[in-house]
Amino acid sequence: MTQASDPAAAAAPAAPAAVAAAPRPAPAPGEGAREFIRISRLVKTFDGHRAVDDVSLSVREGEIFCLLGGSGSGKSTLLRMLAGFETQDSGTIEIDGQDMAGVAPWARPVNMMFQSYALFPHMSVEKNVAYGLKQEGVPKAERAARTAAMLDLVKLSQYAGRRPAQLSGGQRQRVALARALIKNPKALLLDEPLSALDKKLREETQFELMDIQERLGTTFIVVTHDQEEAMTLADRIGVMDQGRLVQVDRPRDIYEYPRNRFIANFIGAANMIEGEVVEDEADHVKLSSAMLGDEVFIHHGLSCQMGQTMWVAVRPEKLRITRRHPSEHPDAVGAGPLGGMAKAVVEDVAYMGGLTRFRARLPSGATVSATRANLDRRDADALTWEDEVYVWWPAEAGVALTS
């Protein structure tokens, strides 16, 4: 029987619909995999506060699913209920077709890797990894073979005799991962697994995690507050806010088709262009935007009312910032109608190496952000502070949001 955690760690403690700016892409390969974990109407309350509020979710067999949210969003509480460390007030959890009601953590077909790793400091890497098998009474020869294979998988064979204090943060993370995986759980639950690593090592380890998961085919459920980490790791992401599951989608779809303003701002960055509906036709909508000082064009129809307040989210990399008027710019000529355009003054410039970030102030006093890829080592015509510019975007670059 697979334990839910190592003994050292076990003691440790609906959104409104949006309208996309374009048809969504076709389903990705593998989306027909069976539902392996099914959560229905889950509720958990602490001192009268709903930490998890009526959450329903299914996780497919063999996928990496990320629960993403800020502090207090309910993501870790949801993970702990899956592991059996918290009991739901109502709702059901099924894992591989079995209802988990009343099933103890150690009897669930999952294992959990904690943020602290909880390695035994007095044991070698090899003994840390083999500990769970030893506790289950696995014969010594089999235990040694499985441990050697797991250390080889996580590229730690040469460190088998070392103790955790003699390892780097990334190596300790891999020891914890190997210890969690060696008992062949049907699903691995990872609570902020990379938060203790520095940025560069975290990025490298993300790809190692993906490679290991692909080789084993184990279902991974990862809790993280890091948007980039979720976008890199996940086959699908579930974004949580105030105990609710706000949107579940593939990383690209969540970024390109956010359901509301919270998602658009939480996943990456977005310029929110506010306006009121002044023209509502079957194939387009126009907004009057005091913020922009002009009309905003939405190149498809949507369900709205005259005078209704709406927003168009434009990602910084899709917002163009140029000295030339769009009518004279090669990217705009012949490219169809603009979503919007305004004059602005460059207020801030931040060179980031691969890209440069600009913040420009509109005549209304509002500011917008734009990014440019630095494709040339030298740019004699680079924008700088106080430059007068035009900011604009193609109509298909914006996403219309009703909330």
N, C-alpha and C positions, 0 to 999 in steps of 0.2 A: 504494500500500500504506500503511495507517495505522500510524504509529509508536506504540510503547507509551509513550513519554514524550518530553519536550523534551530536546535534547542537554544542556542545562545541568543538568537534573535526573536524567538517566539514570545519571550517575556516582555519584550519592548512594546512599549505601547504601539411651455411651448411658445415658440416664438412666432411673431407675425410673419407672414410670407413676404418675400421680396420678389422683384422682377428682374431677371437677368437681362443683360444688354445684348445677348446673342444666344442661339441654341446651344445647349450643353453638349459636350462631346459624347461619343458612344461609350458604353461601359468598357472598363478595362478588362483584360484577360484575367481569369481567375475569380471574377465576381460571382460565378455560379457555385462556388464552394459552399458546402453545407454550413448551417449555423451550428457553431460549436458551443458558444456561451449565449444564453438567452436571459435577459433581465427584463422583468415586466413590472411596471408601476411601483418601483422601489422607493420607499420613504424611510428616512432616518432622521430623528429629532434629538437634539441636545438642548436641554434647558429651555424648551419651547421654541427653539430655532430649528427650522428644517435645513439640515446640512445637505441632505439629498432629497430632492423634491419631485416625486412622481417621475422617476427616470425609467425609460424603456430603451433597450439597446440590444442588438445582436452582434456578436463577433464571430467571424468566419474562421473555419479551421485553417491553420497554417498562415494566418496573416499577422502583421505587426499593426496593432491598433494602439493609437496614442490618445490618452485622455489629457486634454490641454486646458489649463485655466489658471487664473491667478490665485493668490492666497485666499482661503476661505470659500473657494468655488465648489467644494464638495468632491473633488477628484480623488483625493487620498482616502476619504471616508468610503467612497464607492469601491475602491480597490480593496480596502480592509474587509468590507462585507463579502467580496468575492472570495477572499482568503479565509473567511470565517472568524476573523478577529473582532468583528462587530456584527451584531444581529440586527437585521432590519425591523422596523416597526410594522411595515406592511410591504406587500409585493413579493415576488418570487425570483429566485436565481436558479437556473438550470445549467449544469455543465455536462456536456456530452450526453444530453438526454435525461440526466438524473437531477431531481429536485434536491437542492442543498439544504433544505429546511432541516434543522437538527443535526446536520452532519458536522462533526468536529473538524477543526482546521487540519489536523494531521491525517484525517481520513479523506480529504478532498484531493482530487487528481490534479492538483496544482502545487507549485512551489513559489515562494516569494523571495525576491532579492531586495534587501532594504538599502536605504540611502547610506547608512553608516557602514555597510558591508558586514559588520559583526564577526570578523575573523577571530579565531582563537590565537592570541599572540604567542603562546608557548608551544604551538604546534608548527611543524613545517608546512610548506605549501601542499605537499603530497598528502599529509595527514589531515589538513583542513578539508581538502577536496574529498577525501575518502571517508570522512567522519560519518556522514549519513548512511553510507553502505555498511559501515562497521556496526552502527547502532541497529541496523536491520538484520544483522547476522549473516550478511553475504559472505560466502567462503573467501578465505584470504587470497587464493589464486585469482578468482574472478574479480575480487575487489581491486587487486593490483593491476589487472589487465584493463579494467574499465577506467581506473584512475589514470593510467598511462595514456590511454586513448583520449581522455578528456583534456589532459594537460597538453597533449599534442594539438588538439583542436584549438585551444586558446593560446597556443604558442608560448607555453610556460614550462616545457619539459626540462630545459636547462636550469630552471629555478626551483625544481622539485624539493631540494633539501633546504632551501632558505626559509626564514621565518618572515611573517608579514612586515615587521619593522625594517627588513632589509630590502623591501621592494618599493618601487615608485607607486604613485597614486593609481596610475593606469594599470599597473601589474596587479595591485591589490583588487582593483575592480574586476579584473579577469579571473582572479582566484575565486571571488565571490560568485561570479557568473558560472564558473565551472562547478562549484559546490552545489549551486542551485539546479544545474542541468544534469548532473551525473545520475540522478535517480529517475531520469526520463519522465518528467512530469508532462502531462498532456497540455498544460499551459503554464507559462512563466509570467509572474506578475512582478514588474519592476517599478519601484517607487523612487523617482528622481535618481536613476542609476548613475548619471554622469555629472551630477551637480558639484561634486568635490574636485573635479578635474579643471585644469586651466583651459582656456578657450581652444588653443591649438590641439592639445591632447584630446579634448572633448570631441572635436571635429574628426580626428583620426579614429577614435574609439567608436564613433557612430557607425562608420563604415565596417569596422570589425564586427560590431553587433549584428549588422545586416548580413554580413557574410556567414556568420555562425548560424543565425536563424535560418538562412536559406539552405544551408547544408543539413540542418537537423529537421527542418519542417515543423518545429514546435510553434504553437501559437504564443505570441508575445503580447502582453498588454502593458504598456508603458505609461506611467504618470509623469508628467513634466509641466513646468511653467514656462519652458523655453520654446518660443514659437519656431525658431530655426531648427532646433533639435527635432521637434515634432514633424516639421515639413521634410526633414531629411530622412528620418527613420520610417515614417508611417506609410502603410498602404492606405489606411483611412485614419481620420482624426475626428474625435468627438470633442467639441468645445463646450466647456461648462462655465456657467456664470450663476452665482447665488443659488447653487444647488440644483439648477436645471441644466439639461442637455440642450444647448441652443442650436447646434448644427452638427450633423455627421456627414462627412464627405471625404473624397480624396483630397490630398493637399492642394493640387492645382485648382480643383473646383472650389474649395473653400476660399482660396486666394482670389480667383477670378470671378466667382459668383457668390460673394458674401450675402447672407440672408438679411442682415440688418446693419445698422451703423456700428453696433458693438463689435460684430465680427469683423467688419471692414477695418476698424481701428485697432482691434486686438491682434489680428493676423497681419503683420507688416504695418504699413502706414498708408493713409489715404487722405486726400483732400476732399472734404465734404462741401460740395457746392449746393447751397440751399436756394430754393425758389418756390414760386407758386404757379400752379397750372393755369395757363392762359389760352392754351389751344390743345384740344383733345381729339385726335383723329384716329382712324383705325390703324394707320401705319406709322404714326409718329405722335409725339407729345412735345409741347413747348412750355418752358417755365420762364417766368420773369424773375430774374435774380438780382436783388438789390446788392447782394454781396459782390457779384461779378460786374454789375453795372451794365448788363446786357441780357439777351435771351440765352437759354440753354436748350439745345435740341436733343431729344431722345429719339433714336432712329427706329423705334418700334412702338406699337400700341401697348397700352396697359390699362388695368382697371383703376380709374381715378375719377375725381370730380373737379370741376372748375373751381379754382381758388384754393385747392388742397395744397398744403405744404409738402414738398418732397425734397429729396436729396439725390445728387449724383456723385458717386464716389469715383475719384480718379486717382489711381496710384501715381506716386511721384515719378516713376520711370516712364509713365505714359503721358505725363504732362510735359508739353514741349515749351521750352523757354528760349526765345530767339530775339535777335535785334531786328530782324526783318519781319515785316507784316506777313501773316500766313499766306496771303495771296501771292507773295513773291518767293515763298519758301518751297524748295523742290519736294519736301515731304508732304506738303499739303496740296500742291497743284495736281488736280485730277484725282485726288484721293477721296472725293465725296464730301458731304457736308461736315462742317466742324460741329463738335458737341458744344463748344463755347470758346470765347476768346476775350481777353481783356488786356489793357495796358498795365504795366507794373514797374516797380523799381526794385532792383536787386538790393536786398537788405543784409543778407548773410551769405558767405561762401565757405564751404568746408571741403577741403581736398582730402579724400579718403583713400587715395592710391588708385584702386581700380575704377573709382567713380568720384564725381564731385557733386556735392549736395548744395542746392541753392534755396534760399528762402526769399520770396519776393512779396512786396506789399502792394496791394491793389488800392485804387483811389478810394474805395469804401473803408479802408483801414484794415480790412481782413488780410491775412497772409496765406500764401500757398507755398508748397514745397515741390521741388522738381529735382531729379537726378539725371546726370549725364554720364555715360560710360567714357572713360578716358582711353580712347583708342590710339591716340598719337602721343608720343613722348613729349612733344612740344606743340603747344597750341597758341599761336601768336594772336588769335582772335578770341581768346578765352574771355568769358564774361567776368566782370569784377564788381566790386561794391559800387553802388549808386548808378549803375548802368540802367538806362531806360530800355525796357524790353516788352515783348508780347508773350503772354502765356496763353496756351491754347491746347486743345486736344481733339483728335478725330472722334466722331460720334460713337463709333464702336468701342472706344477705349473706356467709356464711362459705364457704371452700373447704377441703374435707377433703384432707389430704396424708398420704401414708404414708411419706415420706422427706424 
